[in-house]
Structure formats: structure tokens, C-alpha cells
């Protein structure tokens, strides 16, 4: 496993790899990331993983500062997976050139997380474009847990570059909570609570009938979750998984949620 900290060194290392898989991460490597790496190794000849906590996608400085970081542990896990390359860029180098045109979301895109995290996805799209330009991967592997992120990155990157975004299924813990680096910030008790919330929402989605009034149904579920688990819910919405439009029926639908447990923000979809 080659650890690359410099862009020029990286370009020389990957120059001859036409079938390169890329897994972008912010560290806190867990089984979800591992599933992305395995998918890349299965589909591509070589795999590169980035570990970079991107400051431009944090709308809250405190959130950025307390984001879980353990580079040595992350590198150990990736080494055991026989990853070919790990890219550890510095902020100074990755952002050494200013953008000629500012990334802006359309009003129709300012939904779900984009509504509550101003500038977040602009930061995500910016860093993903910089990675795409530098690495030029054939495939970029991303998880469906961050479904809105996956949706926006896919449309943005594939319209401008030859890289193909390869979606991978959400990986869940034994208690059914979706794996996330932010889970490291939760106590054992709150992690169990998050698992129970996930099960309630999964059951709510599966029990919804076609003839139910979706908005009324969601109000009932939301009220139940707040009362039972004492959480703050940002949004709980049904949307079409193909275009993220508000959904009035069950066809191609996904249930999206964002909520806080003890100031830790979690997202999920079912």
C-alpha cells in the first residue's frame, strides 16, 4: 500500500492505471467504507482511497473540529484490505487554485440536507471535482446512505468527466443503525437509540399503504419519534429516488430523515 501525500507523486504513481477505482472518505473508516473498497477491488484493477476532512463542506466550525479523526487506525484497516494507494492531501495543496466559476445549487436542489446545511453540498461538489481532475478514476464508489450527496455528485461529475459514480448499498450495524463516521461521537446508549429509530422508520415505510395520505402519516410518525426518543427532527420526507421530487405515492419512493441525538446529526433513508 502506497501512501501518497503529494499531488505530483500521486499522478506519477497512478499514471499507467486506466482501470482505477476511487473511494473518497473523510476517515473514520468503518464497515461501510470497507464495503466500498471491496466493490472497487472487485470491479477495478487498482483502488485508491482518499482520507481528507474537507473544511469547505462544514457549515459549522465546531462540527468540523470534532469530526472523528484517527489516521493510524484508518491506515491499518486499509492496509489489511490491500488497498493499492491512499491519498492524504493537505488543504493548502488541494485548494491551491481558486475556482473560475462558483458552484451554486439551484432552488430545486436546496432540499433535505441542502436546506439545513448552507454551503455543504457546494463544498462536496467542489472537492469531488478537484479529486476527479487529479485522479481521473474510471469509477468512484459512494454509499447510498448519503443518498442526496450521491445524487448530486453523480449528476455533477458524470456531466463533466468520464468518471462513473458507482452506488453501493447502505451498510448497517447489527442494531440496524446505518454506519457512519459520526456514530463514533455517540454513546453506546444513544447508538442503541439510533438503531431503534431506524427500525421504526423502516417499519413505517413498509407499512405505508398506497391510499394513505403521506403528509398526515409522516406527521404521526414524526410526533411519535419526538415523544418516544426525545430527538430533534430536521426533516422526514418521502421523495422520488430518481429525481428527489416530493412524492405523493409509493412508486420509486424513499423515506428521508435527518435528526439530532445529543447534538450529533444523523441522516438515513429507507
FENHU-V450770 format. One record per run of one state. SS is the DSSP state (alpha for helix, beta for strand, coil for the rest). FROM is the first residue (numbers start at 0). TO is the last residue. If there is no record, write none. Layout:
BEGIN
SS FROM TO
SS FROM TO
END
This chain:
BEGIN
coil 0 0
beta 1 3
coil 4 5
alpha 6 13
coil 14 18
beta 19 24
coil 25 29
alpha 30 42
coil 43 44
beta 45 50
coil 51 53
alpha 54 56
coil 57 59
alpha 60 64
coil 65 69
alpha 70 79
coil 80 83
beta 84 86
coil 87 89
alpha 90 93
coil 94 105
alpha 106 108
coil 109 111
alpha 112 115
coil 116 118
alpha 119 134
coil 135 137
beta 138 142
alpha 143 159
coil 160 162
beta 163 167
coil 168 170
beta 171 171
coil 172 176
beta 177 177
coil 178 179
alpha 180 184
coil 185 186
alpha 187 206
coil 207 212
alpha 213 228
coil 229 230
beta 231 239
coil 240 244
beta 245 245
coil 246 251
beta 252 260
coil 261 262
beta 263 268
coil 269 269
END
